Amino acid sequence: METTPFELTPEQKGMLASLLNETGQPASLLIPAIVKVLEELQERAPVDHDESNGHETNAHAQKEAAKPIWEIFEEASRDIPDEVLARLPTDLAAQVDHYVYGLPKR
């Protein structure tokens, strides 16, 4: 097995060990899968290089984070048809555990 040209922090080693334990997969299968997912994420989100600290930043995420959460929800809810909104229970917020997890209503 070839050694890597980089070091993992103790926290990173712990996260990798946890993933290996949870999935039951060997590192030889899990690490390529993780790399593939990261590559897909990188392709979807443009990355800028922040010259001030030398770290890469996700420009799209920064722009989204600058918006207040209620604006993000408002924009997302514009695409929901009125017929769908009309079918939502009027007590959805108060009884979310019932509608999401099937617990008895309070």
CNS distance restraints for C-alpha pairs under 8 A (distance, minus, plus):
assign (resid   8 and name CA) (resid  12 and name CA) 5.68 0.50 0.50
assign (resid   8 and name CA) (resid  13 and name CA) 5.99 0.50 0.50
assign (resid   9 and name CA) (resid  13 and name CA) 6.17 0.50 0.50
assign (resid  10 and name CA) (resid  14 and name CA) 6.11 0.50 0.50
assign (resid  11 and name CA) (resid  15 and name CA) 6.23 0.50 0.50
assign (resid  12 and name CA) (resid  16 and name CA) 6.16 0.50 0.50
assign (resid  13 and name CA) (resid  17 and name CA) 6.05 0.50 0.50
assign (resid  14 and name CA) (resid  18 and name CA) 6.08 0.50 0.50
assign (resid  15 and name CA) (resid  19 and name CA) 6.21 0.50 0.50
assign (resid  16 and name CA) (resid  20 and name CA) 6.12 0.50 0.50
assign (resid  17 and name CA) (resid  21 and name CA) 6.10 0.50 0.50
assign (resid  18 and name CA) (resid  22 and name CA) 5.98 0.50 0.50
assign (resid  19 and name CA) (resid  23 and name CA) 5.92 0.50 0.50
assign (resid  20 and name CA) (resid  24 and name CA) 5.58 0.50 0.50
assign (resid  20 and name CA) (resid  25 and name CA) 5.76 0.50 0.50
assign (resid  20 and name CA) (resid  26 and name CA) 6.52 0.50 0.50
assign (resid  20 and name CA) (resid  27 and name CA) 6.65 0.50 0.50
assign (resid  20 and name CA) (resid  30 and name CA) 7.26 0.50 0.50
assign (resid  21 and name CA) (resid  25 and name CA) 7.60 0.50 0.50
assign (resid  25 and name CA) (resid  29 and name CA) 6.44 0.50 0.50
assign (resid  25 and name CA) (resid  30 and name CA) 6.12 0.50 0.50
assign (resid  26 and name CA) (resid  30 and name CA) 6.23 0.50 0.50
assign (resid  27 and name CA) (resid  31 and name CA) 5.63 0.50 0.50
assign (resid  28 and name CA) (resid  32 and name CA) 7.05 0.50 0.50
assign (resid  29 and name CA) (resid  33 and name CA) 6.55 0.50 0.50
assign (resid  30 and name CA) (resid  34 and name CA) 6.25 0.50 0.50
assign (resid  31 and name CA) (resid  35 and name CA) 6.17 0.50 0.50
assign (resid  32 and name CA) (resid  36 and name CA) 6.12 0.50 0.50
assign (resid  33 and name CA) (resid  37 and name CA) 6.35 0.50 0.50
assign (resid  34 and name CA) (resid  38 and name CA) 6.24 0.50 0.50
assign (resid  35 and name CA) (resid  39 and name CA) 6.13 0.50 0.50
assign (resid  36 and name CA) (resid  40 and name CA) 6.27 0.50 0.50
assign (resid  37 and name CA) (resid  41 and name CA) 6.23 0.50 0.50
assign (resid  38 and name CA) (resid  42 and name CA) 6.10 0.50 0.50
assign (resid  39 and name CA) (resid  43 and name CA) 6.21 0.50 0.50
assign (resid  40 and name CA) (resid  44 and name CA) 6.44 0.50 0.50
assign (resid  41 and name CA) (resid  45 and name CA) 6.32 0.50 0.50
assign (resid  42 and name CA) (resid  46 and name CA) 6.84 0.50 0.50
assign (resid  42 and name CA) (resid  47 and name CA) 7.30 0.50 0.50
assign (resid  45 and name CA) (resid  58 and name CA) 6.66 0.50 0.50
assign (resid  45 and name CA) (resid  59 and name CA) 7.75 0.50 0.50
assign (resid  45 and name CA) (resid  60 and name CA) 6.56 0.50 0.50
assign (resid  46 and name CA) (resid  58 and name CA) 6.26 0.50 0.50
assign (resid  46 and name CA) (resid  59 and name CA) 6.37 0.50 0.50
assign (resid  46 and name CA) (resid  60 and name CA) 6.83 0.50 0.50
assign (resid  47 and name CA) (resid  56 and name CA) 6.43 0.50 0.50
assign (resid  47 and name CA) (resid  57 and name CA) 5.68 0.50 0.50
assign (resid  47 and name CA) (resid  58 and name CA) 4.72 0.50 0.50
assign (resid  47 and name CA) (resid  59 and name CA) 5.97 0.50 0.50
assign (resid  48 and name CA) (resid  56 and name CA) 5.74 0.50 0.50
assign (resid  48 and name CA) (resid  57 and name CA) 5.28 0.50 0.50
assign (resid  48 and name CA) (resid  58 and name CA) 6.16 0.50 0.50
assign (resid  48 and name CA) (resid  59 and name CA) 6.01 0.50 0.50
assign (resid  49 and name CA) (resid  54 and name CA) 6.89 0.50 0.50
assign (resid  49 and name CA) (resid  55 and name CA) 6.18 0.50 0.50
assign (resid  49 and name CA) (resid  56 and name CA) 4.46 0.50 0.50
assign (resid  49 and name CA) (resid  57 and name CA) 6.05 0.50 0.50
assign (resid  50 and name CA) (resid  54 and name CA) 5.65 0.50 0.50
assign (resid  50 and name CA) (resid  55 and name CA) 5.57 0.50 0.50
assign (resid  50 and name CA) (resid  56 and name CA) 5.75 0.50 0.50
assign (resid  50 and name CA) (resid  57 and name CA) 6.42 0.50 0.50
assign (resid  51 and name CA) (resid  55 and name CA) 7.35 0.50 0.50
assign (resid  57 and name CA) (resid  62 and name CA) 7.89 0.50 0.50
assign (resid  58 and name CA) (resid  62 and name CA) 6.31 0.50 0.50
assign (resid  59 and name CA) (resid  63 and name CA) 6.31 0.50 0.50
assign (resid  60 and name CA) (resid  64 and name CA) 6.24 0.50 0.50
assign (resid  61 and name CA) (resid  65 and name CA) 5.96 0.50 0.50
assign (resid  62 and name CA) (resid  66 and name CA) 6.26 0.50 0.50
assign (resid  63 and name CA) (resid  67 and name CA) 7.00 0.50 0.50
assign (resid  64 and name CA) (resid  72 and name CA) 7.88 0.50 0.50
assign (resid  67 and name CA) (resid  71 and name CA) 6.52 0.50 0.50
assign (resid  67 and name CA) (resid  72 and name CA) 6.88 0.50 0.50
assign (resid  68 and name CA) (resid  72 and name CA) 6.76 0.50 0.50
assign (resid  69 and name CA) (resid  73 and name CA) 6.29 0.50 0.50
assign (resid  70 and name CA) (resid  74 and name CA) 6.01 0.50 0.50
assign (resid  71 and name CA) (resid  75 and name CA) 6.12 0.50 0.50
assign (resid  72 and name CA) (resid  76 and name CA) 6.22 0.50 0.50
assign (resid  73 and name CA) (resid  77 and name CA) 6.03 0.50 0.50
assign (resid  74 and name CA) (resid  78 and name CA) 6.43 0.50 0.50
assign (resid  75 and name CA) (resid  79 and name CA) 7.67 0.50 0.50
assign (resid  76 and name CA) (resid  80 and name CA) 7.72 0.50 0.50
assign (resid  80 and name CA) (resid  84 and name CA) 6.69 0.50 0.50
assign (resid  80 and name CA) (resid  85 and name CA) 6.91 0.50 0.50
assign (resid  81 and name CA) (resid  85 and name CA) 6.56 0.50 0.50
assign (resid  82 and name CA) (resid  86 and name CA) 6.07 0.50 0.50
assign (resid  83 and name CA) (resid  87 and name CA) 6.55 0.50 0.50
assign (resid  84 and name CA) (resid  88 and name CA) 6.82 0.50 0.50
assign (resid  88 and name CA) (resid  92 and name CA) 7.16 0.50 0.50
assign (resid  91 and name CA) (resid  95 and name CA) 5.88 0.50 0.50
assign (resid  92 and name CA) (resid  96 and name CA) 5.41 0.50 0.50
assign (resid  92 and name CA) (resid  99 and name CA) 7.10 0.50 0.50
assign (resid  95 and name CA) (resid  99 and name CA) 6.56 0.50 0.50
assign (resid  95 and name CA) (resid 105 and name CA) 6.23 0.50 0.50
assign (resid  95 and name CA) (resid 106 and name CA) 7.12 0.50 0.50
assign (resid  96 and name CA) (resid 100 and name CA) 5.83 0.50 0.50
assign (resid  96 and name CA) (resid 101 and name CA) 7.91 0.50 0.50
assign (resid  97 and name CA) (resid 101 and name CA) 5.28 0.50 0.50
assign (resid  97 and name CA) (resid 102 and name CA) 6.60 0.50 0.50
assign (resid  97 and name CA) (resid 103 and name CA) 5.86 0.50 0.50
assign (resid  97 and name CA) (resid 105 and name CA) 7.84 0.50 0.50
assign (resid  98 and name CA) (resid 102 and name CA) 4.49 0.50 0.50
assign (resid  98 and name CA) (resid 103 and name CA) 4.40 0.50 0.50
assign (resid  98 and name CA) (resid 104 and name CA) 5.67 0.50 0.50
assign (resid  98 and name CA) (resid 105 and name CA) 5.58 0.50 0.50
assign (resid  99 and name CA) (resid 103 and name CA) 7.59 0.50 0.50
